[in-house]
Amino acid sequence: MPPEPTRRGKYYWILVNPVALQRTLEMTNRPLAIVIGAGHNGMVCSNYLALAGYQVKVLEARESIGGSAATIEFAQGFRAPGLINSAYGLNKKIYKDLKLSPRDGLPSENIDCIALNLKGEHLTLTPDNMSGVNISQKDLCAYRNFKKEFRGYANALNQLMTDRPPRLKDMDRKDKFSLARLGWSLRFGLGKNSMREFLRVGGINIFDVLNEHFDNPHIKATLAVDAIMGQRMGPRTPNTVLTYIQRVWAQTHAAPQLSSATHILEALHDSAESAGVHFRPNSKVRRVLVDRGRAVGVQLESGEEITASIVVSNADAKTTFLQLVGTHELDAMFCHRIDHVRCEGNVAKIYYAVKRLPQFANLEQKNLRYRLLIAPDQQYVEHAFNHVKYGEYSENPVLEFTVPSLVNPALAPEGFHVIAVSAAYAPYTPKMGWNSLKSSYLNGITSKIEQYAPGFAKSVEVSKLLTPADLEEQYNNIGGHWHNGELSLDQSFMMRPVFGASQYDTPIKGLFLCGACTHPGGGITGVPGHNAAKRILELGGRV
């Protein structure tokens, strides 16, 4: 035992207590983690790492924090939420783990969907019910059963979604356990009959499945949009049942207290700063520094170099590996797989500043707070998709829009409103080029809304169109894809983004992925960031 100090100052117990000494050394020599990108997944990951004892610096290329979900000013005095029109919110496990809460203490708005009809015979869909004109009792019962059935599928997959996906080659003990647990959930969580139905429909298209359940074409189209919005897919495309299940899973496991993008970003930012995370906006990363196969830091566009124990990229896979790391540091076959990731966006964003709210027949103003949809039937949606295959846009697009200024009046000057529209489908590289098409495309969107809300065009003061190519440029996202890559079966689960980088760690030691390009994909759930942090801590031995 060391001799007792003659003076018992504030370091006395550290000197005589080896455990206290060790903890002090750990606190003064904490490893540094750099997170590239301050989107919601980057903030979730940085939160968990900071709470586990890492120093964390988050480097954001843009001036604002929040990535694609951050509020943007599209005209002087007019602002709108970023790319996300409506979302089912942050995953409730993350909400609980990080002890998050809305900054204003108020719950978020729910996001019921209103499917618009030219005759004013609109449908209102909630997670458990629907209402509207000409809905048969058969379709009403079918809707409730359909939602219950797909929530069951989503619950059976929850353990798979909130953990690293198991490898199918060179499996370790945890991979085998994850597969066994998935099989148990499907067999005993669903039951024999439901499991067989899940295996039947899991890989097919949503068009056929909806035709099996419903008669009303408007109901079918509204549900189909949830399967295809943000994807380069139409209702008849295989795997669209899978994308619909992923949407239902996000809805089922969301924290209702944080369903809006604004609430989520504010809560995550506050939590991260409280945990000691340091944010650096306007700090675009030029490259990841690699020394003998290991990431040792980053170099910024300014030339500044920052060394770190680990680097976590919230960017898409192509940006991370082909630009930030460089092909010279990677295996040729791995680069080939990354280069073939399908990530061409097909959704355009349109922002309108209007001097009065649109007037829809038989629709009260209070209902404009919800998600509004233009998609009359499945054939309409499929025909809109057909054009994008040939580098064209449809004159009859699928439109999803909200009026965010009704929820947050500060987004527009007094007496004005903001309307945010997501339009599918818009080609990433149209045959004629966007420079010659932007004006006609925007006019077509405005005309389509005008059909449902006469007088809308005259109310527009300012409008702004962002094509997938514009989204690529503004958000540093190759392809401008909402989800950083298609969520098709061959780019999901243990194959997302590619084999060799599907468990958040990469061929470069100390380099990890945490963004939407990883399992389980896009949306604002925050689960990719959660899973990445979990994997990092497992490998670091600090769980």
C-alpha positions in Angstrom: 0.0 0.0 0.0 1.4 3.4 -1.0 2.3 5.8 1.9 -0.5 8.1 2.9 0.0 11.6 1.5 0.7 14.3 4.1 -1.9 16.6 2.4 -5.3 15.3 1.5 -6.2 17.4 -1.5 -8.7 16.7 -4.3 -6.5 14.0 -5.8 -6.1 12.0 -2.6 -8.6 9.3 -3.4 -7.2 8.9 -6.9 -3.7 8.3 -5.4 -4.8 5.7 -2.9 -7.5 4.0 -5.0 -6.2 2.2 -8.1 -9.8 1.9 -9.5 -10.3 5.7 -9.3 -6.8 6.2 -10.9 -7.8 3.9 -13.8 -11.1 5.8 -14.3 -9.3 9.1 -14.3 -6.8 7.9 -16.9 -9.6 6.7 -19.1 -11.4 10.0 -18.9 -8.2 12.0 -19.8 -7.2 9.6 -22.6 -10.6 8.9 -24.2 -10.4 7.7 -27.8 -11.5 10.1 -30.4 -14.2 9.2 -32.9 -14.9 11.3 -36.0 -18.4 11.1 -37.5 -18.7 12.3 -41.1 -22.1 13.9 -41.5 -24.5 15.4 -39.0 -27.7 13.8 -40.3 -30.0 12.0 -37.8 -28.1 8.7 -38.1 -24.8 10.5 -37.5 -26.2 12.2 -34.4 -27.7 8.9 -33.1 -24.4 7.1 -33.5 -22.4 10.0 -31.9 -24.8 10.0 -29.0 -24.2 6.4 -28.2 -20.4 6.6 -28.7 -20.2 9.7 -26.4 -22.2 8.0 -23.7 -19.8 5.0 -23.9 -16.8 7.1 -23.2 -15.6 8.3 -26.6 -14.7 11.8 -27.5 -16.8 12.6 -30.6 -16.4 15.2 -33.3 -19.1 15.4 -35.9 -18.0 17.0 -39.2 -20.8 18.4 -41.3 -20.2 19.8 -44.9 -23.3 22.0 -44.8 -23.9 25.1 -42.6 -26.8 23.5 -40.9 -27.0 20.4 -38.7 -29.5 17.6 -39.7 -28.5 16.5 -43.1 -31.3 15.9 -45.6 -33.9 16.4 -42.8 -32.7 19.9 -41.9 -34.9 22.9 -42.5 -33.9 24.9 -45.6 -34.7 28.4 -46.8 -35.9 28.1 -50.4 -36.9 31.8 -50.8 -36.4 34.9 -48.7 -38.5 34.5 -45.6 -39.8 31.0 -46.5 -38.5 27.8 -45.0 -39.4 24.2 -45.1 -38.4 20.8 -43.7 -35.7 19.2 -45.9 -36.4 16.1 -48.0 -38.7 14.5 -45.5 -42.4 15.3 -46.0 -43.7 12.8 -43.5 -42.1 10.3 -41.3 -43.1 7.8 -38.7 -40.5 9.0 -36.3 -37.5 7.9 -34.4 -37.3 4.4 -33.2 -38.7 4.1 -29.7 -35.7 2.1 -28.4 -33.4 5.0 -29.3 -35.9 7.5 -27.8 -35.7 5.5 -24.5 -32.0 4.8 -24.5 -31.0 8.4 -25.1 -33.8 9.8 -22.8 -34.9 12.2 -25.6 -37.8 14.6 -25.4 -39.2 17.4 -27.7 -37.6 20.7 -27.0 -41.0 22.4 -26.5 -42.4 19.5 -24.4 -45.3 18.9 -26.8 -46.0 15.7 -28.7 -45.6 15.7 -32.5 -48.4 15.9 -35.0 -49.8 12.5 -36.2 -49.5 11.9 -39.9 -52.8 10.5 -41.0 -53.0 10.2 -44.8 -55.7 11.8 -46.9 -55.9 10.4 -50.4 -57.4 13.2 -52.6 -60.2 12.6 -55.1 -61.2 14.9 -58.0 -64.9 14.6 -57.0 -64.1 15.4 -53.4 -64.6 11.8 -52.3 -61.4 11.7 -50.3 -60.1 8.8 -48.2 -58.6 9.2 -44.7 -56.3 6.5 -43.6 -55.0 6.0 -40.0 -52.8 3.1 -38.8 -55.9 1.2 -37.7 -58.9 2.6 -39.6 -60.1 4.5 -42.6 -63.1 6.6 -43.6 -64.5 8.1 -46.7 -67.2 7.9 -49.4 -68.1 4.6 -51.1 -66.0 2.4 -48.8 -67.6 -1.0 -48.5 -67.8 -2.9 -45.2 -65.7 -5.6 -46.9 -62.8 -3.2 -47.7 -63.1 -1.6 -44.2 -62.7 -5.0 -42.6 -60.0 -6.0 -45.1 -58.0 -2.8 -44.2 -58.0 -3.6 -40.5 -57.0 -7.2 -41.1 -54.3 -6.2 -43.6 -52.7 -3.7 -41.3 -52.8 -6.2 -38.4 -51.2 -8.9 -40.6 -48.4 -6.6 -41.8 -47.7 -5.3 -38.3 -47.3 -8.9 -37.3 -44.6 -9.3 -40.0 -42.9 -6.1 -38.9 -42.8 -7.3 -35.2 -41.4 -10.6 -36.2 -38.5 -8.8 -38.0 -37.8 -6.3 -35.3 -34.9 -8.1 -33.7 -33.3 -8.4 -37.2 -33.8 -4.7 -37.9 -32.3 -3.4 -34.7 -29.1 -5.4 -34.8 -26.3 -6.1 -37.3 -27.6 -8.5 -40.0 -26.1 -12.0 -39.9 -23.6 -13.0 -42.5 -24.4 -16.1 -44.6 -20.7 -16.9 -45.2 -18.0 -17.3 -42.5 -20.6 -16.9 -39.8 -19.5 -16.3 -36.2 -21.4 -17.3 -33.1 -23.5 -14.2 -33.1 -24.5 -14.6 -36.8 -25.7 -18.1 -36.1 -27.6 -16.9 -33.0 -29.2 -14.1 -35.0 -30.4 -16.4 -37.7 -31.8 -18.8 -35.2 -33.6 -16.0 -33.4 -35.1 -14.8 -36.7 -36.4 -18.3 -37.5 -37.9 -18.5 -34.0 -39.6 -15.1 -34.4 -41.1 -16.1 -37.8 -42.2 -19.6 -36.7 -43.5 -18.9 -33.2 -44.1 -15.2 -33.3 -46.3 -15.4 -36.4 -47.6 -18.9 -36.1 -47.6 -21.5 -38.8 -50.2 -20.0 -41.1 -48.9 -16.5 -40.9 -45.4 -17.6 -41.4 -46.4 -19.5 -44.6 -48.2 -16.4 -45.9 -45.2 -14.2 -45.1 -42.9 -16.6 -47.0 -45.4 -16.5 -49.9 -45.7 -12.7 -50.2 -42.3 -11.5 -48.9 -40.6 -11.4 -52.3 -43.5 -10.5 -54.6 -45.1 -7.2 -55.7 -47.5 -5.1 -53.8 -49.8 -4.8 -56.8 -51.0 -8.4 -56.7 -51.2 -8.6 -52.9 -53.4 -5.5 -52.7 -55.6 -6.9 -55.4 -56.1 -10.0 -53.3 -57.3 -7.9 -50.3 -59.3 -4.9 -51.7 -61.8 -3.9 -54.3 -61.6 -0.1 -54.0 -58.9 1.1 -56.5 -58.2 4.3 -54.5 -57.4 2.3 -51.3 -55.0 0.1 -53.2 -53.2 3.0 -54.8 -52.8 4.8 -51.4 -51.2 1.7 -49.8 -49.0 1.1 -52.9 -47.5 4.5 -52.6 -46.1 3.6 -49.2 -44.3 0.7 -50.9 -42.8 2.7 -53.8 -42.2 6.3 -52.6 -38.5 7.0 -52.7 -37.8 3.8 -54.6 -37.1 3.1 -58.3 -40.0 0.7 -58.3 -43.6 0.5 -59.4 -46.4 -1.4 -57.7 -45.7 -4.4 -60.1 -42.0 -4.5 -59.2 -40.9 -7.6 -57.2 -39.8 -6.9 -53.6 -42.4 -4.0 -53.1 -44.1 -6.1 -50.4 -40.7 -6.0 -48.6 -40.4 -2.2 -48.9 -44.0 -1.9 -47.6 -43.2 -4.1 -44.6 -40.2 -1.9 -43.8 -42.5 1.2 -43.9 -44.9 -0.6 -41.5 -42.0 -1.6 -39.2 -40.9 2.0 -39.0 -44.4 3.1 -38.1 -45.0 0.3 -35.6 -41.8 0.9 -33.7 -41.7 4.7 -33.8 -41.7 6.9 -30.7 -44.9 9.0 -31.0 -43.4 11.8 -29.0 -40.9 12.4 -31.8 -42.6 11.8 -35.1 -41.6 15.1 -36.9 -38.2 15.7 -38.4 -37.8 19.0 -36.6 -38.5 17.4 -33.2 -36.1 14.6 -33.9 -33.2 16.7 -35.0 -33.6 19.2 -32.1 -33.8 16.4 -29.5 -30.8 14.5 -31.0 -28.7 17.6 -31.2 -29.5 18.6 -27.6 -28.8 15.1 -26.3 -25.5 14.9 -28.2 -24.2 18.2 -27.0 -25.2 17.2 -23.4 -23.1 14.0 -23.9 -20.1 16.1 -25.0 -20.3 15.7 -28.8 -18.6 18.5 -30.6 -20.3 19.6 -33.9 -18.3 21.3 -36.6 -20.5 22.6 -39.5 -18.9 23.9 -42.7 -16.3 21.2 -42.4 -16.4 19.1 -45.5 -14.2 16.0 -45.5 -12.0 15.6 -48.5 -10.6 12.2 -47.7 -10.3 9.6 -45.0 -6.6 9.1 -44.0 -5.6 5.5 -44.2 -2.3 4.1 -42.9 -1.4 0.5 -43.7 -5.1 -0.5 -44.1 -6.4 1.4 -41.1 -8.3 4.7 -40.9 -6.3 7.1 -38.7 -8.3 10.3 -39.3 -9.6 12.7 -42.0 -8.4 15.6 -44.1 -10.9 18.5 -44.6 -11.3 20.5 -47.8 -9.4 23.3 -46.0 -6.4 21.0 -45.7 -6.7 20.5 -42.0 -6.0 17.0 -40.8 -7.6 15.5 -37.8 -6.3 12.2 -36.3 -8.7 9.8 -34.6 -9.1 6.3 -33.2 -12.0 5.5 -35.5 -13.9 7.2 -38.3 -17.6 6.7 -38.9 -19.1 7.7 -42.2 -22.8 8.8 -42.5 -22.3 9.3 -46.2 -23.5 6.9 -48.9 -21.4 3.9 -49.8 -20.1 5.3 -53.1 -19.0 8.6 -51.6 -17.3 6.8 -48.7 -15.3 4.2 -50.5 -14.8 5.6 -54.0 -14.2 9.2 -53.1 -13.2 9.6 -49.4 -11.2 6.4 -49.1 -10.1 5.9 -52.7 -10.0 2.7 -54.8 -6.2 2.4 -54.3 -6.9 1.4 -50.7 -9.5 -1.3 -51.5 -9.8 -4.7 -53.2 -10.8 -4.5 -56.9 -13.8 -6.8 -56.4 -15.0 -4.8 -53.5 -14.8 -1.6 -55.5 -16.7 -3.3 -58.3 -19.5 -4.2 -56.0 -19.7 -0.7 -54.6 -19.6 0.8 -58.1 -22.7 -1.3 -59.0 -24.8 -0.2 -56.0 -28.1 1.1 -57.5 -28.6 4.6 -56.1 -30.2 6.8 -58.8 -32.9 8.9 -57.2 -36.3 9.3 -58.8 -38.1 11.7 -56.5 -38.1 15.5 -57.0 -38.8 18.0 -54.3 -40.9 21.1 -54.9 -41.4 23.9 -52.5 -44.2 26.5 -52.9 -44.7 29.8 -51.1 -48.4 30.6 -51.4 -50.5 33.6 -50.3 -53.5 31.4 -49.4 -54.1 27.8 -48.6 -55.3 25.5 -51.4 -59.0 24.8 -51.4 -59.9 21.1 -52.0 -63.6 20.1 -52.4 -65.1 18.7 -49.2 -61.8 19.0 -47.2 -61.6 21.2 -44.2 -58.6 23.5 -43.6 -57.7 21.5 -40.4 -57.1 18.4 -42.5 -54.4 20.2 -44.5 -52.1 19.5 -41.5 -51.8 15.9 -42.6 -50.2 14.0 -45.4 -52.0 14.6 -48.7 -51.7 12.2 -51.6 -52.6 12.2 -55.3 -52.6 8.6 -56.7 -56.1 7.6 -58.0 -55.3 3.9 -58.7 -52.5 1.4 -59.0 -52.4 1.7 -62.8 -51.9 5.5 -62.5 -48.8 4.8 -60.2 -47.4 2.1 -62.5 -47.8 4.3 -65.6 -46.0 7.1 -63.8 -43.1 4.7 -63.1 -43.0 3.5 -66.7 -41.7 6.9 -67.9 -38.7 7.0 -65.6 -37.4 3.7 -67.1 -36.7 5.6 -70.3 -35.3 8.8 -68.9 -38.6 10.7 -69.0 -41.0 12.2 -66.5 -44.7 11.5 -66.3 -47.3 14.2 -67.0 -49.4 12.4 -64.3 -47.0 12.1 -61.4 -47.6 10.6 -57.9 -47.7 13.5 -55.5 -47.3 13.5 -51.7 -47.4 16.9 -50.0 -47.8 18.6 -46.7 -48.4 22.2 -45.5 -45.7 22.5 -42.7 -46.5 26.1 -42.0 -49.8 25.0 -40.5 -47.9 23.2 -37.8 -45.1 25.7 -37.5 -46.2 29.2 -38.6 -42.6 30.5 -38.2 -41.8 28.9 -41.6 -43.5 31.6 -43.5 -44.3 35.3 -43.1 -47.7 36.2 -41.6 -50.5 35.6 -44.1 -48.5 33.2 -46.2 -47.9 29.4 -46.2 -45.4 26.8 -47.3 -46.3 23.7 -49.2 -43.7 20.9 -49.6 -44.2 18.3 -52.4 -42.5 15.0 -53.2 -43.1 14.0 -56.8 -42.6 10.6 -58.2 -41.2 9.8 -60.6 -38.4 12.1 -61.7 -35.4 10.7 -63.5 -31.9 11.3 -62.3 -30.6 11.8 -65.8 -33.4 12.5 -68.3 -32.7 12.0 -71.9 -33.1 15.7 -72.7 -31.3 17.0 -69.6 -32.9 18.8 -66.7 -31.8 22.3 -67.9 -34.4 22.2 -70.7 -37.0 20.3 -68.7 -37.2 22.0 -65.3 -39.7 24.7 -66.3 -42.2 22.3 -68.0 -41.9 19.7 -65.2 -42.6 22.3 -62.5 -45.5 23.6 -64.5 -46.9 20.1 -64.8 -46.7 19.6 -61.0 -48.5 22.9 -60.4 -51.2 22.0 -63.0 -51.8 18.6 -61.4 -52.4 20.2 -58.0 -54.6 22.8 -59.7 -56.9 20.0 -60.9 -57.6 19.1 -57.3 -57.5 22.6 -55.8 -58.8 25.2 -58.4 -57.0 28.6 -58.0 -53.8 27.0 -56.6 -51.6 28.3 -59.4 -52.6 31.9 -58.9 -51.8 31.7 -55.2 -48.2 30.7 -55.8 -45.7 33.5 -55.0 -42.5 31.5 -55.3 -41.6 28.0 -56.2 -38.4 25.9 -56.2 -37.7 22.6 -57.8 -35.0 20.2 -56.7 -34.3 17.3 -59.0 -32.5 14.1 -57.9 -29.4 15.7 -59.5 -29.9 18.8 -57.4 -30.3 16.7 -54.3 -27.0 14.9 -55.1 -25.2 18.2 -55.3 -26.8 19.9 -52.3 -26.6 16.9 -49.9 -23.4 15.3 -51.1 -25.3 12.1 -51.9 -24.3 10.3 -55.1 -27.4 9.6 -57.2 -29.6 11.8 -55.0 -31.5 8.7 -53.7 -33.6 9.2 -50.6 -32.4 6.0 -49.1 -28.7 6.1 -50.3 -29.5 3.1 -52.4 -32.4 0.9 -53.5 -34.1 -1.2 -50.9 -34.5 -4.2 -53.2 -33.9 -7.7 -51.9 -30.4 -7.9 -53.2 -29.5 -4.6 -51.5 -31.1 -5.3 -48.1 -30.2 -7.0 -44.8 -26.9 -8.8 -45.0 -26.3 -7.5 -48.5 -26.7 -3.8 -47.7 -24.8 -1.9 -49.0 -22.7 -4.9 -50.3 -21.1 -8.1 -49.1 -18.0 -7.1 -47.1 -19.5 -4.0 -45.6 -22.9 -5.1 -44.4 -22.2 -5.2 -40.7 -21.2 -1.5 -40.3 -17.4 -2.3 -40.2 -15.6 -2.2 -43.5 -12.4 -3.6 -45.2 -10.6 -0.6 -43.8 -9.9 -1.2 -40.1 -11.3 1.6 -37.9 -13.7 2.8 -40.6 -17.4 2.2 -40.1 -20.6 3.1 -41.8 -23.7 4.4 -40.0 -25.9 6.0 -42.7 -29.0 5.0 -44.7 -26.8 3.0 -47.1 -26.6 0.4 -44.3 -29.2 -2.0 -42.8 -32.1 -1.4 -42.4 -32.1 1.5 -44.8 -33.6 5.0 -45.1 -36.3 6.9 -43.3 -35.8 8.8 -40.1 -35.8 5.9 -37.6 -32.2 6.4 -36.6 -31.7 2.6 -36.5 -28.7 2.5 -38.8 -26.9 4.9 -36.4 -27.9 2.8 -33.4 -26.8 -0.5 -35.0 -23.5 1.0 -36.1 -22.7 2.3 -32.6 -23.6 -1.1 -31.2 -21.2 -2.8 -33.6 -18.4 -0.3 -32.9 -18.7 -0.8 -29.1 -18.8 -4.6 -29.6 -15.5 -4.5 -31.5 -14.0 -2.0 -29.1 -14.8 -4.2 -26.1 -16.6 -1.4 -24.3 -20.1 -2.8 -24.2 
